[in-house]
Amino acid sequence: MTGKAVLNGLLAGLAGVAAMTLAEKIEQQFTKRPNSYVPAHTLERLLRRSGKPDSDNLALNWSMHWGEGILLGIIRGLMAEAGFRGPVGSFMFMNLRLLSDQSPENATGAGAPPWTWPKDEQGIDLLHKAVYAFATGAVADLLIDGPARQPVSRAGWTVGEKA
């Protein structure tokens, strides 16, 4: 593990959460879905603070939303450094992002298990987590060198493809 992977992972996480937030705001223009304050309620419960009305929770909401996304970038940076790169690395990371989001929300009782949500909300959440994971991964893979060893090339399984 290098400090470069950690620092560039933070930058990648920042880029990923910015991309996800932009995608959310664009999606909300079409769906008219309101802002979610579940991140704020989760952080309130983790900090053992009394619940405030959503209108007073914007700073806490953004702290959880941006903070979690930026800090998780460290893991994607370390993944890139270790060779978990490209679309497969980002897909693996997307699952970690979903887990890190849903676990505290459900453990604190601030959120409901995703399988109880309406299907459109499940799809929207998966889409936004994918935007985050793939944007974070693209930046991490760009900024962070992979391992010195390279996998052996192999021929593709499609007709006419060469290694």
C-alpha positions as CSV (number, residue, x, y, z in Angstrom):
1,M,0.0,0.0,0.0
2,T,1.3,3.4,-0.9
3,G,0.4,6.8,0.2
4,K,0.0,7.8,-3.5
5,A,-2.8,5.2,-3.9
6,V,-4.5,6.5,-0.7
7,L,-4.3,10.2,-1.8
8,N,-5.3,9.5,-5.4
9,G,-8.0,7.3,-4.1
10,L,-9.4,10.2,-2.1
11,L,-9.4,12.3,-5.3
12,A,-11.1,9.5,-7.2
13,G,-13.7,9.2,-4.5
14,L,-14.3,13.0,-4.7
15,A,-14.8,12.7,-8.5
16,G,-17.1,9.7,-8.1
17,V,-19.3,11.3,-5.5
18,A,-19.5,14.5,-7.6
19,A,-20.5,12.4,-10.7
20,M,-23.1,10.6,-8.6
21,T,-24.5,13.8,-7.2
22,L,-24.8,15.4,-10.6
23,A,-26.5,12.3,-11.9
24,E,-28.9,12.4,-9.0
25,K,-29.8,16.0,-9.6
26,I,-30.4,15.3,-13.3
27,E,-32.5,12.3,-12.5
28,Q,-34.6,14.3,-9.9
29,Q,-35.5,16.8,-12.6
30,F,-37.2,14.0,-14.6
31,T,-38.6,11.9,-11.8
32,K,-39.5,14.7,-9.3
33,R,-38.0,12.5,-6.6
34,P,-37.3,14.5,-3.5
35,N,-33.9,14.7,-1.8
36,S,-33.2,11.8,0.6
37,Y,-32.2,12.7,4.2
38,V,-31.5,9.1,5.1
39,P,-27.7,9.8,5.2
40,A,-28.3,12.6,7.7
41,H,-30.6,10.4,9.9
42,T,-28.0,7.6,9.7
43,L,-25.2,9.9,10.8
44,E,-27.4,11.4,13.6
45,R,-27.9,7.9,15.0
46,L,-24.3,6.9,14.6
47,L,-23.3,10.1,16.6
48,R,-26.2,9.5,19.0
49,R,-27.6,13.0,18.4
50,S,-31.3,13.8,18.6
51,G,-33.2,13.9,15.4
52,K,-33.6,17.2,13.7
53,P,-36.1,18.1,11.0
54,D,-34.8,17.5,7.5
55,S,-34.7,21.3,6.8
56,D,-32.0,21.6,9.6
57,N,-30.0,18.6,8.5
58,L,-28.5,19.7,5.1
59,A,-24.9,19.9,6.5
60,L,-25.2,16.5,8.2
61,N,-26.7,15.0,5.0
62,W,-23.9,16.4,2.8
63,S,-21.2,15.3,5.4
64,M,-22.4,11.7,5.2
65,H,-23.0,11.7,1.5
66,W,-19.7,13.3,0.4
67,G,-17.6,12.0,3.3
68,E,-18.6,8.3,2.7
69,G,-18.0,8.7,-1.1
70,I,-14.6,10.4,-0.7
71,L,-13.3,8.0,2.0
72,L,-14.4,4.9,0.0
73,G,-12.3,6.1,-2.9
74,I,-9.3,5.0,-0.8
75,I,-10.4,1.4,-1.2
76,R,-10.8,1.8,-5.0
77,G,-7.3,3.4,-5.1
78,L,-5.9,0.4,-3.3
79,M,-7.8,-1.9,-5.6
80,A,-6.3,-0.2,-8.7
81,E,-2.8,-0.4,-7.2
82,A,-3.3,-4.1,-6.5
83,G,-4.5,-4.8,-10.1
84,F,-8.3,-4.8,-9.6
85,R,-8.8,-2.3,-12.4
86,G,-11.1,-1.5,-15.3
87,P,-14.8,-2.4,-15.5
88,V,-14.5,-5.6,-13.4
89,G,-12.7,-3.7,-10.6
90,S,-15.4,-1.0,-10.7
91,F,-18.2,-3.5,-10.7
92,M,-16.6,-5.2,-7.6
93,F,-16.3,-1.8,-6.0
94,M,-20.0,-1.0,-6.8
95,N,-21.0,-3.8,-4.5
96,L,-18.8,-2.5,-1.7
97,R,-20.4,0.9,-2.2
98,L,-23.9,-0.6,-1.9
99,L,-22.8,-2.5,1.2
100,S,-21.2,0.5,2.9
101,D,-24.3,2.6,2.2
102,Q,-27.0,0.1,3.2
103,S,-25.3,-1.5,6.3
104,P,-25.2,1.6,8.6
105,E,-28.6,2.8,7.3
106,N,-30.3,-0.5,8.2
107,A,-28.2,-1.2,11.4
108,T,-29.3,2.2,12.8
109,G,-32.9,1.8,11.6
110,A,-32.6,5.0,9.6
111,G,-33.3,3.2,6.3
112,A,-35.3,0.3,5.1
113,P,-33.8,-2.8,3.5
114,P,-33.6,-2.2,-0.3
115,W,-35.7,-5.2,-1.2
116,T,-38.6,-3.6,0.5
117,W,-38.3,-0.5,-1.7
118,P,-40.4,0.0,-4.9
119,K,-38.6,-1.4,-7.9
120,D,-38.1,2.0,-9.5
121,E,-36.3,3.2,-6.4
122,Q,-34.1,0.1,-6.4
123,G,-33.2,0.7,-10.0
124,I,-32.4,4.4,-9.4
125,D,-30.2,3.5,-6.4
126,L,-28.3,0.9,-8.4
127,L,-27.9,3.4,-11.3
128,H,-26.4,6.1,-9.0
129,K,-24.1,3.6,-7.2
130,A,-22.9,2.4,-10.6
131,V,-22.2,6.0,-11.7
132,Y,-20.2,6.5,-8.5
133,A,-18.3,3.3,-8.7
134,F,-17.4,3.6,-12.4
135,A,-16.4,7.3,-12.2
136,T,-14.3,6.6,-9.1
137,G,-12.8,3.6,-10.8
138,A,-12.0,5.5,-14.0
139,V,-10.2,8.2,-12.1
140,A,-8.4,5.8,-9.8
141,D,-7.2,3.7,-12.8
142,L,-6.0,6.9,-14.5
143,L,-4.1,8.2,-11.5
144,I,-2.7,5.0,-9.9
145,D,-0.3,2.6,-11.5
146,G,-1.2,-1.0,-11.4
147,P,1.1,-3.8,-10.3
148,A,4.4,-4.2,-12.3
149,R,3.3,-7.7,-13.3
150,Q,0.9,-7.9,-16.1
151,P,-1.6,-10.7,-16.8
152,V,-0.8,-13.1,-19.6
153,S,-2.7,-12.1,-22.8
154,R,-5.1,-14.8,-24.1
155,A,-7.1,-15.2,-27.2
156,G,-10.7,-14.1,-27.0
157,W,-13.5,-16.6,-27.4
158,T,-15.1,-14.8,-30.3
159,V,-14.5,-15.8,-33.8
160,G,-11.6,-13.9,-35.4
161,E,-10.4,-12.2,-32.2
162,K,-6.7,-12.2,-31.6
163,A,-4.9,-11.6,-28.4
